[in-house]
Amino acid sequence: MGELKGIVLYNIERDGCLNGVYTNNLTPNAEIYTETAKRKSRVDNKNTIVEVYDCFYFDAVDERVDCTLTFRISNGRYDAEWTLLNKERPLFVGEGYLMNERQIAISYRSNTE
């Protein structure tokens, strides 16, 4: 099994929550799965905004997976990390951009660092 690489597209809801769809190179037949994230916190540090979400997604192997999604936003770029609950090292990392006022597109990969 090679490195996982994929893309997720989030719709930003009016309450700040995210509803996303994603696929990756390891999903059978490029199936589309869903992800939902509820914002827990937002900190604006002049040059970087940090947003933390309670998140869960569904996949073909593990079914529902609970995690924490963290965005570090700087100069319009979103750096993302998905960390399983009770773990310190992110499972996935990615980068992307706000595509319009209501969508975020993130390219992600398994965290091999």
C-alpha positions in Angstrom: 0.0 0.0 0.0 1.6 3.3 -1.1 1.3 6.8 0.3 -2.2 8.0 0.5 -2.9 11.2 -1.5 -6.3 12.9 -1.9 -8.4 16.0 -2.1 -11.3 17.3 0.2 -13.7 20.0 -0.7 -15.5 21.7 2.3 -18.6 23.8 2.2 -18.5 26.4 5.0 -21.9 26.5 6.7 -23.3 29.7 8.2 -22.5 28.5 11.7 -18.8 28.0 10.8 -19.1 24.2 10.6 -17.7 22.3 7.6 -19.3 19.7 5.5 -16.9 18.0 3.1 -16.5 15.4 0.5 -13.3 13.6 -0.2 -11.6 11.0 -2.3 -8.0 9.6 -2.5 -5.8 7.3 -4.4 -6.6 4.3 -2.1 -10.5 4.5 -2.3 -11.9 1.8 -4.5 -13.1 3.2 -7.8 -12.5 6.8 -6.6 -15.5 6.6 -4.4 -16.6 9.8 -2.6 -16.8 9.9 1.2 -18.1 12.5 3.6 -16.5 14.5 6.5 -18.2 16.8 9.0 -16.4 19.3 11.3 -17.7 21.5 14.1 -15.5 24.4 15.0 -14.2 24.3 18.6 -12.0 27.4 18.6 -10.5 30.2 16.5 -7.5 32.2 17.5 -6.3 35.1 15.4 -2.6 35.8 15.9 -1.9 38.8 13.6 -0.1 36.7 10.9 -1.8 33.3 11.4 -5.3 32.2 12.2 -5.6 28.8 13.9 -9.0 27.0 13.7 -9.6 23.7 15.6 -12.5 21.4 14.7 -14.1 18.3 16.2 -14.3 16.1 13.1 -15.5 12.8 11.9 -15.3 11.1 8.5 -16.5 7.9 7.0 -14.3 5.5 5.0 -14.4 2.1 3.4 -12.2 0.4 5.9 -12.8 1.9 9.4 -16.3 3.3 8.8 -16.6 6.3 11.2 -13.4 7.9 12.3 -13.3 10.6 14.9 -10.4 13.1 14.9 -9.4 16.7 15.4 -8.9 18.9 12.3 -6.6 21.9 12.7 -6.2 24.7 10.1 -3.3 27.2 10.3 -4.2 30.0 7.9 -1.5 32.4 6.7 -1.3 34.5 3.6 -4.5 32.8 2.3 -3.0 29.3 2.5 -4.7 26.7 4.7 -2.3 24.2 6.3 -4.3 21.3 7.6 -3.7 18.4 10.0 -6.1 15.5 10.9 -5.2 13.9 14.3 -6.9 10.9 15.7 -8.3 11.3 19.2 -5.7 10.7 22.0 -2.8 10.8 19.5 -0.2 13.5 19.1 1.1 12.9 15.6 -1.2 13.9 12.7 -2.5 11.1 10.6 -2.9 13.3 7.5 -1.4 16.7 6.5 -2.5 19.0 3.6 -2.6 22.4 2.1 -5.1 24.4 0.2 -7.1 27.6 -0.3 -10.4 29.3 0.2 -12.0 28.9 -3.3 -14.8 31.4 -2.8 -16.6 32.7 0.3 -18.1 29.3 1.1 -15.7 26.6 0.1 -12.2 25.4 1.0 -10.2 22.9 -1.2 -7.4 20.9 0.5 -4.9 18.5 -1.1 -3.8 16.0 1.6 -1.5 13.1 2.1 -0.6 10.6 4.8 1.8 12.1 7.3 5.2 10.4 6.8 7.3 12.8 8.8 
